Amino acid sequence: MNLFDVYPINDVTIVKAKGTYVWDDKGEQYLDLYGGHAVISIGHTHPHWVKRIEEQLEKIAFYSNSVKIPLQVQLAEKLGKVSGKTDYQLFLCNSGAEANENALKLASFHTGRKKVIAFTRSFHGRTSLAVSVTDNKNYIAPVNETDNVIFLPFNDEEALEACFKSNGKEIAAVIIEGIQGVGGIHVADDSFLRSIRSLCDQYGAVYIADSVQCGYGRSGKFFSHDFAGVNADIYTMAKGMGNGFPVAGIIIAPHIKPKHFQLGTTFGGNHLACAAALAVLEIIEEEKLMGNAVMIGKYLRNELEAIPQLKNVRGRGLMIGFDVPEELKDLKKNLLRNQKIFTGEAKPNVIRLLPSLGLKKKDAEQFIESIKEEINLLVSTAVL
């Protein structure tokens, strides 16, 4: 049997990881500024995270949600404390797509409506509802096509107001990333998020804050939507929530009431997943990683803005993107091949940085020196 070939793969085999570094099967060390697609929030194989999982594995790894699982209660309490959303309710699942799927479903249950507003360049996952609100035709199969999704321009308050004015009584939810990830690191304006909150209140719709990539402290606040000073009705989480262990969830405002069998999951909230997620929150809090994300993120953006060949440096905390001109199109590839540095990308010309929130200043400095070196080589080669 062969693997189903759907991933473009770098010719690297990673066999070991620690902190912000990974090693391949030849013993080469790499600086990881990609974090496995924003997943590694506290650093690879953090000792507290490993210990938490090992200790839990010795007790019980899994039982279904048909019994009490005290770790779920502990996780909800800790998540409420660290996020500041103490009065919200937690539903646990397995992936970001599943989190968004459940958020959209719950919004429709709550309002009795079908239509959803999403935005250009959005990415919310690849399952049925999640992909329907994703702005990429390459991901949407015919069975996923629906008239229930209205796509609007990102950060366009006039278009948003006009849409609600025309369709307000039909709109179940607005779903938006606080910082678009796959779309290329585009930050939602604070005023735009406040408009979403106001219009959802006015028309009885549900504000869904997709925080799968831009949540869990990556922006410097627990949810990047928090910069706008308003609360969403539902926040979706995954990626950095388990630091590589598959776990996801939604937190739900108290005015949305649960009913038995409304949502469900087999593996969501299992014992191991909760142990991993608790370890992540404990480390974020103890090591003050959100503060580190602010400090190191500011340093990186300032240094990148000073490199004249790079354009439109943007982001918040340790979620950073910048545009690469055509003459530097090989920059990401060369950083990996020559400098042994993993970065992310967004088509056609964006490099994305999504490192551990514990990224150290010396590693950030190494990256800046490396990117300058590779840019100079590409420029000098182009001149020749």
N, C-alpha and C positions, 0 to 999 in steps of 0.2 A: 504494500500500500504506500502511496505517495502522499505528502502533505498537499493540501489544497492551496495553490499558489496565489494568494491574495495580498501578500506583503512584499514591498520592495525591501530587500534585506542587505545591510552592510556585511561585508565579508569579515566579520569579527565574531569570535566565540568567547563570551564572557563566562568565566568559571569561578570568580571570587570578587567580593565587594566589601568595602569598609568605608564608612563615612561618605566623603564625596569622591571616592576613587573606586575604580573597578579594574580588574586584571583579566587578560585573555589567556587562552590555553598555551600561549608561547611565553607567558611571563611578562608581557608588556603592560605597563600601568597607564591608565587613562583618567583624565579629569572629567567627571560627569556633571555637565551643566544642563543636561536634558532630563535627568531624574526619571528615566523610564516613562516619559510623557507626563511629567508633573506628579508622579506617584510617590517618589521618595521625598517625603516631607521632613523626616528627622535624621536622615543619613542612612546609608546601607548598613544592615546588620547591627543596628545600635544595640549595645549589650543589654540595656533594660528591656527593650522590645523582645529580644531573643529570649531572655530569662522569663518574661511574662508568658510567652507562648509555650516554652518548654515546660514550665510549671503547670500550665493548664493542660497540656497534652498528657501529663502524667495522671491527671484526675479524670477528665472527660473531654473529648474533642467535639462531640455533637450529640444533641438530641433535638427533636422537633419542637416547634412552638406550641405543642399541645400540653406542655408542662411549664411550670415556673422556671425561669432562668434568671437568677438574681444578678448575674453579670450585666444583663440588659438594663436593669434598674440602675445599677452603678454607672453604666455608660451614659444613660440619659441624664443622671444627676451631674456627672462630670462635664458632659457636653453643654448642659445648660449653664453651668458656672463659667466655663472657659469662653463660651460664645456670647454670654450675656443674655441669652434667650431662655431664662429660667422657667417661664410659664408656658413654653411650647411643649408639644407632644412629639415623641420619636417613633418612627416606623423604620425598621431595619430591613435592608435587602442586600444585593450582591454587587451591583455595578452602577455606573453613572447613567447608562441608558435605562436601566430598570428603575432607578430613582426618578428620572424625568417621566418615564412611562406612568408610574404610580402617582406622581404629582399631577399630571394632566388628567388622569382618570379621576382622581379625588376631586379636582376642581370641577369637572363635569358632573360628578355625583352631587356636589355641594350646591351648584347653581342650577342644575337641570338643563344646562345649555351645551351646545356643541362647538361653537366657533372659538378659535384660538388665534391670538395675534403673536407672530414671531417676526424676526428681523433679518435683513440682508446680512450675509456672511455668517449666519448663526450655525452652530453645531451643537446638537443636543443628544446624539446617540444614533444607533443603527437599528434599534427595534422598531416595531410598527408605528406607534404614535410618535416616539422620539425622532425618528427619521423623517416623519411627515412635517415636523416643525424645523427641520434642518435645511438650510438653503444651499443644497448641492444636489443637482439632478443626477449626478453619477451614483449617488447612494440610494436613490429612491426607485424601487421597483414598481411596476404598474400596480401591484396590489396595495402599495403604500400611498398611492395618489388619492387625494381627497380635496373636496371643495371646502372643508371646514377650517382650513388654515389660511390666514391672511398675512402675507409678508409685507412689511413696511420698511422704509429706509431707517437704518440705525441712527439714533440720536436726532431724529426729525420730529420735533414736538408738534408742529403744525399738522403733519400727516397723521400722527397718533390721535390728536384731538378730532380731526375730520373723520377718521375711521370710527371712533367711538360715537360721534354724533350721528353717523349713518347706520351703525350696526350695534350700538351699545346694548340693546336688549337681548342680543343673540350671543354676546361674547362671554364665554366661560372663564377665560384666563388670558393673561399676557405672560409669556415666558421670555426671559432675557438673561444673558450672561452679563455679570458685572464687568468683566473683562473678557472679550471674545478670545478664545484660545486658538482653535484650529483655523478660525477666520483671520488670524494674523495679529493678535494682541491689539485690539481696539477697545479703548476704555469707554464705558458708558458715562455720559455726562451726568454729574450729580443732579442737575436740574431736570434732565430727562427721566431719571429714576423717580424723582419727586413727582413729576407729571404722571407717570405710570401709577404711582400710589394714589394720587388724587383722583384720577379718572376711574381707577378700579373701585374706589370708595363710592364715587358718584353713581356708577352704573352697576354696582354689585358684582363685579368680576373679581377673580382671584389673581393676585400678583405672585408669580412663581419666579424665585431668584435662583437661576441655575448657577450653583457654586461648585460644580464638579471639579473644574480646574482652578478657578479663581478664589475658592474658599479655603478653609482650614489654615488661615494665617498667611497664605502666600502673598497677599497684597500688603501686609503690615497690619491690617485689621482682620478679625476672624473671618468675616464675609466681606468681600470687596464692595458689596451693596451698602455696607454700613457707612461708607464715606458720604452717602447722600443724606444720612440722618433720618431715614425712615425704615420701618419694618416691613418686610414682605409677609405674605400669608403662608407661603411654603418655601423652604430652602431645600435644595437638593445637594447631596454630598456624595463623594466617592474618592477617586484618585488618592490624595494624601491621607485619607481617613485611616487607612490600615498600613501605610508605608510599604505596600507590596502585597499584603494579605488581602484577598478579595473581600471587601466589605463596603457597603454604601448605605445611604439612608435619606429620609426626608424628615425635616422637623416642621411641625404644623401648628399654626396659631390656635389659641384656645377657642376661638369662636367657631372653628370647624370641628364638628362633633363626629366621633367614630361610630361605626355600626359593625357588629360581628359579620365576618365573611366579606366585608367591603373590599379589603385588600388582603393579600396573603403571600407567603413565600415558604419554600421548603428549607433552604439553607440560610436565609437571611437571619442575622442575629444569633448564629450558633456560638457555642462557648469559645472556640478558638478565635473567631472573628471579633468577639467582644473583648477578649484579652488583648489582641493586637491593637484594637482601636483605643482601649483604655491606656495602653502604654504610650501611644502617640500623643494623646492629650496630656498625660503626665509629663512627658518630655518637653512638649511645647511650652507648658507652664513653667516647669522647673528651670529649663535652660533659656527662658525668655526669647524664644525663637522668632516671635513676631517682631520684637524690637530689632533683632539681628537682621531680619528681612528688610526692614526699613533702612537700616544703616548701610548694609552691603549693597542693597538695591540702589540707593542714592549714589553711592560711589561708582557703581557700574554705569549707571545712566550718564552721570557727569563725564566720565572718562570716554564713553562711547560717543557722546555728543561732541567731544573735542576732536574726534577723528573725522576729517573733512569728507572722506569718501562715503561715509555712512549717513543715511538720511532718515529723518522722522523717527528718532529714538523715542520709545514710548513704553508705557506700562506703569505698574505700581509694585513696590516691594520687589520680590524676586520672581516677577512675571514680566519679562522684558522682551520687546521686539524691536527690530530695526530693518529698514529697507536696504537691500544690496543692489547696486547698479549692475547692468548687464555685463560690464567688463570685469566684475568681481563675482560672476555667477558660480565659480568653483570654490568660493571662500569656505563654505560649510564643509565640502568634501576635503579640502586641503587642511582645515583645522583638525579633522579626524585623522587623516592619513599622515600628515607631517608633524602635527603638534600633539596628537593623541588626546584630543578634546572632543567630547560628545556635545553637540548642540541640537536643537530642534529646528524645524522649518515650517513655513506656510507658503503654499504656492501662490504666485510664481517666484517671488524674490524676497521673502522675509526670513530672517534668522530669529529663532525664539530661544530664550534662556529660561529654563524651568528647573533650577538646581534645588538641592536640599536647602531648607530654611536655615540650616546650620552652616552654610557656606562661609569659610573663613576669608579674611581680608587677603591673606597671602595667595590664596587660590584665585580670588578675583583679580589680583594684580598679575598673576601668571597668565590669566586669560587675556587681559588687556595687552600685555607684551606680545603674546602669541598672535593675536589678531592683527596687531600693527605689523608684525613681521610678515605674516601671510599677505596682507594687503600690499605691502611694499614689493614683495616678490611678484605678485600678480600685475601690479602697475608697471614694474620694470620690464617684465616679460612682454607686456602689451606694447610698450614703447619700442622694444627691439623688433 
